[in-house]
């Protein structure tokens, strides 16, 4: 049976604004411990039923003070480089650390191997360059493959299988590399692919057909296969039974261990960004200027583009009063989107954006001298506490 999230929107603040949350400074992220635990339990139950191992992709969520909530349900962490690998090793001790990077730096490899359990290379050249050292350090070595199977529609920026992609090794590239260096296959313990982005298990099933078609002979010699990320497992309506069939199919057919490394699924719908309306101007419509920023504080609002959910709002013109929500930065295009409300928005009002735990704090920047939002957490009893505040020091420290 498909598991569904029955919680109402903005469950982190129970549909209302508690006095504790209202007292927090703006801009401020609020992390919902109950939602994080719920997501982690769904992933942990998947592991127990199928035998797969689930890792936290730290590229999406790296708030390590909340790792103790996640660790009981996960096999470990996935890292995109040295710093994330160290974070996973130090903040989720005793768990696995997997690393993939499109290209590794030679001056970081020795230290990286101190933290990594699995290390995945993007190309045969990187495998040949660093694989022997990784094997000598008794690490499990993998290669990222490109099954050349695109299942995304309209988001080429997130499609690792798009024509011209730099991510992963195609079968033709692998065969050519082995012809030139027959020792390469002996370095491999596993294969890795990452082809999805916020997708369901039907896209995974299509991808697995392509992987089996192109790499079946290699899989029969591997110890593990990593399905990568992009699996929206904790999203309401996600087809978990189909995912389980995909996992079982691969593990039984090839006798190997399956890994998944979701990022968004761990922290989906587990964060809110609270901000303040600073001013309202008019130019063909009302424009609210906020003390937060799409460019500085949010997931890929501008890149995708993506319209984040906003408490007590609707689409443009759906409700009586429509506003364009924008930022105090000088970037003309720093616009979050058009939203409508049942009442007029006033200077000083607080607004609450949803699903702001993922790809937000890990991507923040201080463009224009924007202050980084504070970070707070809410426990299962609804009590809020500030984890971290930021000021001028964070801005200037990076510049000299």
Backbone torsions as a table, in degrees:
resi	resn	phi	psi	omega
1	UNK	NA	137.4	-179.9
2	UNK	-67.9	130.5	176.0
3	UNK	-81.5	134.0	-178.8
4	UNK	-125.2	143.7	176.7
5	UNK	-82.9	108.6	-176.4
6	UNK	-87.6	-0.6	-178.0
7	UNK	-69.8	142.7	178.0
8	UNK	-71.4	163.9	175.3
9	UNK	-56.6	144.7	179.2
10	UNK	59.4	39.1	178.0
11	UNK	-61.3	-26.0	-179.5
12	UNK	-59.9	-30.8	177.5
13	UNK	-114.6	20.2	173.7
14	UNK	55.6	32.4	179.6
15	UNK	74.7	-4.3	-179.2
16	UNK	-137.5	173.3	-178.4
17	UNK	-105.4	114.9	179.8
18	UNK	-73.6	155.1	177.5
19	UNK	-57.6	-35.9	-179.6
20	UNK	-64.8	-42.3	179.8
21	UNK	-70.4	-39.7	-179.6
22	UNK	-63.0	-24.3	-178.6
23	UNK	-84.4	-9.7	-178.6
24	UNK	-72.4	151.1	179.8
25	UNK	-70.2	162.5	173.4
26	UNK	-121.1	150.7	-6.8
27	UNK	-72.0	152.7	-176.6
28	UNK	-152.9	133.8	170.8
29	UNK	-88.4	140.0	172.5
30	UNK	-118.6	121.2	179.7
31	UNK	-99.2	129.8	-174.5
32	UNK	-94.8	106.0	-178.2
33	UNK	-61.7	-39.4	-178.3
34	UNK	-64.4	-40.5	179.7
35	UNK	-68.0	-40.8	177.6
36	UNK	-61.9	-42.8	179.6
37	UNK	-64.6	-41.5	178.6
38	UNK	-60.6	-46.5	178.6
39	UNK	-60.6	-45.1	-178.6
40	UNK	-63.5	-36.9	179.1
41	UNK	-65.9	-39.6	176.8
42	UNK	-59.9	-43.8	-179.5
43	UNK	-69.4	-38.2	178.0
44	UNK	-65.4	-39.2	177.7
45	UNK	-65.5	-37.1	174.9
46	UNK	-59.3	-44.0	178.6
47	UNK	-61.5	-44.4	-177.4
48	UNK	-66.5	-36.1	-178.1
49	UNK	-75.5	-32.0	-172.2
50	UNK	-110.5	-20.7	-174.5
51	UNK	85.5	-0.3	175.8
52	UNK	-71.5	164.6	177.4
53	UNK	-117.0	130.8	-175.0
54	UNK	-111.6	131.0	-178.8
55	UNK	-114.8	149.9	172.2
56	UNK	-83.5	119.4	173.9
57	UNK	-79.2	103.8	-172.6
58	UNK	-69.2	-14.2	176.1
59	UNK	-59.7	-27.1	-179.1
60	UNK	-92.2	-35.1	-173.6
61	UNK	-151.2	117.5	-176.5
62	UNK	-129.3	24.5	-179.2
63	UNK	-77.0	87.7	-167.7
64	UNK	-66.4	-22.1	177.8
65	UNK	-65.7	-15.3	177.4
66	UNK	-102.7	1.5	177.3
67	UNK	-57.6	-34.2	177.9
68	UNK	-58.7	-24.6	175.9
69	UNK	-74.1	-29.2	-174.0
70	UNK	-92.1	-35.2	-170.7
71	UNK	-54.3	-38.6	-178.7
72	UNK	-62.6	-17.7	-173.2
73	UNK	-110.7	-8.9	-174.2
74	UNK	-117.7	157.5	179.0
75	UNK	-83.2	-17.1	-179.0
76	UNK	157.1	-150.8	-175.1
77	UNK	-127.7	156.1	172.1
78	UNK	-113.9	138.3	-176.7
79	UNK	-125.4	153.4	178.2
80	UNK	-106.8	8.8	-179.2
81	UNK	173.0	-171.2	-172.9
82	UNK	-61.3	-48.4	-173.7
83	UNK	-66.3	-42.8	177.5
84	UNK	-65.5	-36.9	178.3
85	UNK	-62.1	-44.6	178.2
86	UNK	-63.8	-41.7	178.9
87	UNK	-59.5	-47.3	179.8
88	UNK	-62.3	-41.8	-178.9
89	UNK	-66.1	-39.0	-175.6
90	UNK	-83.5	-33.0	-173.1
91	UNK	-101.0	-12.5	171.0
92	UNK	-128.5	62.9	-172.7
93	UNK	-62.8	146.5	179.4
94	UNK	83.0	-2.5	179.1
95	UNK	-104.9	166.3	-179.8
96	UNK	-72.3	146.6	173.0
97	UNK	-123.2	118.6	177.8
98	UNK	-111.5	141.2	-177.8
99	UNK	-130.1	133.1	167.3
100	UNK	-132.3	135.8	174.2
101	UNK	-143.3	143.3	-178.6
102	UNK	-61.0	-29.0	174.5
103	UNK	-160.0	132.5	-178.6
104	UNK	-94.8	149.3	175.3
105	UNK	-88.9	133.5	-178.6
106	UNK	-61.5	-35.3	-176.7
107	UNK	-75.9	-6.1	178.4
108	UNK	-108.3	-11.7	-170.0
109	UNK	-62.5	-43.3	-178.0
110	UNK	-59.7	-45.1	179.0
111	UNK	-69.3	-39.8	179.9
112	UNK	-58.3	-39.8	-179.2
113	UNK	-68.6	-13.5	174.2
114	UNK	-73.0	-25.7	-175.2
115	UNK	-104.8	-32.2	-171.3
116	UNK	-79.8	141.2	168.2
117	UNK	-98.9	-43.7	173.0
118	UNK	-114.1	137.5	173.8
119	UNK	-130.7	125.0	-174.5
120	UNK	-111.0	130.7	-179.8
121	UNK	-102.1	150.0	-175.3
122	UNK	-87.6	-25.5	-174.2
123	UNK	-140.1	157.7	173.9
124	UNK	-58.9	-33.3	179.7
125	UNK	-64.9	-42.3	177.6
126	UNK	-68.8	-36.6	176.1
127	UNK	-61.0	-44.7	179.8
128	UNK	-67.0	-35.0	-176.4
129	UNK	-74.3	-44.7	-172.4
130	UNK	-111.6	-15.5	-176.6
131	UNK	-57.4	-45.1	179.7
132	UNK	-59.2	-40.2	178.3
133	UNK	-65.9	-38.5	178.3
134	UNK	-65.6	-41.4	177.7
135	UNK	-65.4	-39.5	178.8
136	UNK	-63.6	-30.2	177.4
137	UNK	-85.4	7.1	177.5
138	UNK	63.0	38.6	175.1
139	UNK	-96.7	154.0	175.9
140	UNK	-84.8	126.4	-170.4
141	UNK	-108.9	135.5	179.5
142	UNK	-134.0	168.1	176.7
143	UNK	-127.3	131.8	174.1
144	UNK	-79.2	127.6	-180.0
145	UNK	-106.3	154.7	174.7
146	UNK	-115.5	104.7	-178.4
147	UNK	-76.0	1.1	178.3
148	UNK	54.6	47.1	-177.5
149	UNK	-134.5	98.4	179.4
150	UNK	-86.5	127.7	177.4
151	UNK	-118.1	4.0	-179.1
152	UNK	-94.4	155.3	-178.4
153	UNK	-130.7	112.0	172.7
154	UNK	88.0	6.2	-179.2
155	UNK	-130.7	61.5	-176.3
156	UNK	-58.8	-28.5	-179.4
157	UNK	-62.6	-23.0	-178.8
158	UNK	-108.2	9.3	-173.6
159	UNK	-100.8	102.0	-179.4
160	UNK	-69.5	-11.5	179.3
161	UNK	-102.1	7.8	178.3
162	UNK	-64.7	151.1	177.8
163	UNK	-54.7	135.8	-179.6
164	UNK	83.3	5.7	-179.3
165	UNK	-61.3	141.9	176.0
166	UNK	-89.8	-3.6	-170.5
167	UNK	-101.3	119.2	176.2
168	UNK	92.3	159.3	-177.4
169	UNK	-107.4	125.1	176.7
170	UNK	-75.6	166.4	179.9
171	UNK	-64.5	-39.9	179.3
172	UNK	-63.1	-39.6	178.9
173	UNK	-66.3	-39.3	179.3
174	UNK	-65.4	-46.1	-178.6
175	UNK	-61.7	-39.4	178.6
176	UNK	-66.5	-39.1	-179.7
177	UNK	-66.9	-40.8	179.9
178	UNK	-68.1	-35.8	176.9
179	UNK	-61.1	-35.4	179.9
180	UNK	-82.7	-28.4	-177.3
181	UNK	-141.3	86.8	-176.2
182	UNK	-63.3	-10.8	-179.4
183	UNK	-80.7	-11.4	-174.7
184	UNK	-58.7	-46.8	-175.8
185	UNK	-57.7	-30.7	-178.5
186	UNK	-67.3	-16.6	179.6
187	UNK	-81.4	-16.4	-169.7
188	UNK	-90.5	134.2	170.5
189	UNK	-108.0	-23.4	-176.6
190	UNK	-160.5	172.0	177.1
191	UNK	-123.0	155.5	-177.0
192	UNK	-137.4	138.6	168.8
193	UNK	-137.4	150.9	174.4
194	UNK	-142.8	103.8	-174.0
195	UNK	-123.5	-8.7	-171.5
196	UNK	-103.9	163.9	174.7
197	UNK	-152.4	107.4	178.9
198	UNK	54.4	44.7	-174.0
199	UNK	-118.2	167.6	-177.8
200	UNK	-94.2	179.8	-174.4
201	UNK	-71.9	-18.3	178.2
202	UNK	-64.7	-38.2	177.2
203	UNK	-67.5	-35.8	176.6
204	UNK	-63.7	-42.1	-179.7
205	UNK	-60.6	-40.9	177.4
206	UNK	-63.6	-43.6	179.5
207	UNK	-62.3	-42.0	-179.0
208	UNK	-63.9	-34.2	175.0
209	UNK	-61.0	-42.6	-179.9
210	UNK	-68.3	-39.7	178.1
211	UNK	-62.2	-45.7	180.0
212	UNK	-64.9	-37.2	-179.0
213	UNK	-64.2	-39.5	-173.8
214	UNK	-96.2	-26.1	-170.4
215	UNK	-129.2	16.0	-175.2
216	UNK	-57.7	-40.6	-178.3
217	UNK	-65.1	-30.5	176.4
218	UNK	-76.2	-40.3	-177.8
219	UNK	-59.9	-34.5	-178.7
220	UNK	-65.5	-13.1	-179.8
221	UNK	-107.7	0.5	-174.1
222	UNK	-95.2	156.3	175.1
223	UNK	-89.5	-25.5	-177.5
224	UNK	-153.0	158.5	172.7
225	UNK	-134.1	124.4	179.9
226	UNK	-99.8	120.9	-178.9
227	UNK	-79.1	-0.7	179.9
228	UNK	68.6	-154.3	-177.3
229	UNK	-117.3	-160.6	-177.0
230	UNK	86.3	4.3	179.5
231	UNK	-88.4	115.1	-177.0
232	UNK	-86.4	55.7	-167.5
233	UNK	-60.9	-35.9	-176.0
234	UNK	-92.7	4.9	176.6
235	UNK	-73.0	137.5	176.7
236	UNK	-54.3	129.3	178.8
237	UNK	92.1	-6.6	178.2
238	UNK	-60.0	139.4	-174.7
239	UNK	-84.5	80.0	-178.2
240	UNK	-64.9	-40.9	177.5
241	UNK	-56.9	-38.7	178.7
242	UNK	-67.6	-39.1	175.4
243	UNK	-58.9	-43.8	179.9
244	UNK	-62.7	-38.4	177.4
245	UNK	-65.1	-37.8	177.0
246	UNK	-62.1	-44.4	-179.5
247	UNK	-64.4	-48.8	-178.7
248	UNK	-60.7	-41.2	-179.4
249	UNK	-57.2	-47.4	-176.9
250	UNK	-71.9	-43.7	-177.6
251	UNK	-65.4	-38.5	-178.8
252	UNK	-76.1	-37.9	-176.8
253	UNK	-69.4	-40.5	-173.3
254	UNK	-110.5	-6.2	178.4
255	UNK	63.2	38.5	-178.5
256	UNK	-123.3	173.7	178.9
257	UNK	-93.5	130.9	176.7
258	UNK	-97.6	135.3	172.4
259	UNK	-116.5	148.3	167.7
260	UNK	-127.9	146.8	-179.6
261	UNK	-133.1	67.1	177.6
262	UNK	-70.9	149.3	173.8
263	UNK	-113.2	-61.0	-179.7
264	UNK	-58.5	-39.8	-175.9
265	UNK	-61.0	-26.7	179.6
266	UNK	-71.8	-39.7	-174.0
267	UNK	-117.9	20.5	-178.8
268	UNK	-62.7	132.6	178.0
269	UNK	55.3	34.4	-177.1
270	UNK	-118.9	16.3	-179.9
271	UNK	-151.0	147.9	178.7
272	UNK	-128.1	143.7	173.4
273	UNK	-112.2	115.7	-179.5
274	UNK	-97.0	132.4	-177.9
275	UNK	-141.6	173.5	-175.6
276	UNK	-124.0	141.4	173.6
277	UNK	-79.4	119.0	-177.4
278	UNK	-92.7	-35.0	-177.4
279	UNK	-160.0	161.7	175.2
280	UNK	-133.1	123.8	178.6
281	UNK	-120.3	167.6	-180.0
282	UNK	-127.9	133.8	172.8
283	UNK	-159.9	85.6	-173.9
284	UNK	77.2	6.4	-177.8
285	UNK	160.2	169.8	-178.4
286	UNK	-84.4	133.8	-178.0
287	UNK	-123.5	118.5	177.7
288	UNK	-94.2	128.8	178.8
289	UNK	-100.6	123.4	-173.1
290	UNK	-107.8	164.9	176.6
291	UNK	-89.9	20.0	172.0
292	UNK	-124.6	179.4	-171.5
293	UNK	-150.4	134.6	172.5
294	UNK	-64.1	-40.6	-176.4
295	UNK	-72.1	-30.2	-173.0
296	UNK	-103.5	-29.9	-165.5
297	UNK	-122.7	-8.6	-169.5
298	UNK	-117.6	166.6	170.3
299	UNK	-59.9	-165.8	-168.9
300	UNK	-74.7	59.7	179.5
301	UNK	-61.5	-42.2	-177.6
302	UNK	-86.0	-35.8	-174.4
303	UNK	-74.1	-41.2	-171.5
304	UNK	-67.4	-55.1	-8.6
305	UNK	-77.1	163.9	-173.8
306	UNK	-137.5	134.5	179.7
307	UNK	-107.9	103.9	-176.0
308	UNK	-69.8	145.5	176.2
309	UNK	-63.1	147.0	-179.5
310	UNK	-133.4	130.1	-177.2
311	UNK	-59.1	137.5	174.4
312	UNK	58.5	38.5	-179.3
313	UNK	-132.4	170.7	174.7
314	UNK	-137.2	-177.1	174.4
315	UNK	-64.7	165.6	177.2
316	UNK	-54.8	130.2	177.6
317	UNK	69.2	3.1	176.0
318	UNK	-70.9	-39.1	176.8
319	UNK	-108.7	179.5	-168.9
320	UNK	-67.1	-36.9	-173.2
321	UNK	-118.3	121.8	-178.6
322	UNK	-110.3	137.1	179.2
323	UNK	-134.4	145.5	167.0
324	UNK	-91.2	124.5	-178.4
325	UNK	-97.3	126.3	-174.2
326	UNK	-138.1	-171.7	-170.8
327	UNK	-118.3	165.9	176.6
328	UNK	-83.8	0.3	179.0
329	UNK	-74.7	169.6	179.8
330	UNK	-87.0	-1.6	178.7
331	UNK	-73.6	115.0	-175.1
332	UNK	-57.7	-34.5	-177.5
333	UNK	-89.7	10.9	179.8
334	UNK	-78.0	70.7	-175.9
335	UNK	-120.2	130.1	-178.1
336	UNK	-81.5	-39.7	178.7
337	UNK	153.5	177.7	178.4
338	UNK	-101.2	127.8	-176.8
339	UNK	-132.5	151.6	177.1
340	UNK	-120.0	156.2	-174.0
341	UNK	-139.0	159.8	177.2
342	UNK	-78.0	-16.8	-177.7
343	UNK	-136.2	163.6	178.1
344	UNK	-69.8	142.7	175.0
345	UNK	-87.0	139.0	-179.0
346	UNK	-122.9	155.7	175.3
347	UNK	-59.0	133.0	-177.9
348	UNK	97.6	-13.2	177.7
349	UNK	-64.6	150.1	174.7
350	UNK	-99.7	137.0	176.0
351	UNK	-120.0	153.4	-172.5
352	UNK	-130.7	107.8	176.2
353	UNK	-90.0	139.4	-176.1
354	UNK	-99.3	164.6	176.0
355	UNK	57.8	49.1	-176.1
356	UNK	-110.0	17.5	175.4
357	UNK	-84.6	-22.6	-172.8
358	UNK	-100.6	138.5	177.0
359	UNK	49.4	37.3	178.7
360	UNK	-120.6	-73.5	-179.7
361	UNK	-60.9	-30.8	179.3
362	UNK	-74.5	-14.4	-176.3
363	UNK	-118.0	1.5	-176.5
364	UNK	-53.6	151.8	173.0
365	UNK	-146.0	168.5	-175.3
366	UNK	-113.4	32.7	175.5
367	UNK	-50.4	138.3	-178.1
368	UNK	66.8	12.2	-175.3
369	UNK	73.1	20.3	177.4
370	UNK	-61.5	135.5	177.2
371	UNK	-75.0	139.2	175.5
372	UNK	-69.7	139.4	178.2
373	UNK	-62.5	146.8	171.9
374	UNK	-65.0	160.4	177.9
375	UNK	-120.8	127.4	178.2
376	UNK	-129.1	165.5	177.9
377	UNK	-134.4	149.9	177.3
378	UNK	-120.9	125.7	-179.5
379	UNK	-83.3	-179.0	-174.9
380	UNK	-67.8	-14.9	177.6
381	UNK	-93.4	2.6	178.7
382	UNK	85.4	6.7	180.0
383	UNK	-84.9	134.0	-177.1
384	UNK	-103.8	145.4	174.0
385	UNK	-144.5	143.4	179.9
386	UNK	-82.9	126.9	179.3
387	UNK	-87.7	-42.8	-173.6
388	UNK	-155.4	138.4	169.9
389	UNK	-121.3	157.4	-174.9
390	UNK	-129.8	156.1	179.7
391	UNK	-150.1	-155.9	-177.5
392	UNK	-57.5	-32.9	-175.5
393	UNK	-60.0	-41.5	-179.9
394	UNK	-66.2	-35.2	178.8
395	UNK	-67.7	-49.9	-171.6
396	UNK	-78.2	-27.2	-177.0
397	UNK	-61.8	-30.2	-177.0
398	UNK	-81.9	-7.2	-169.1
399	UNK	-110.3	-6.2	-179.5
400	UNK	179.5	NA	NA
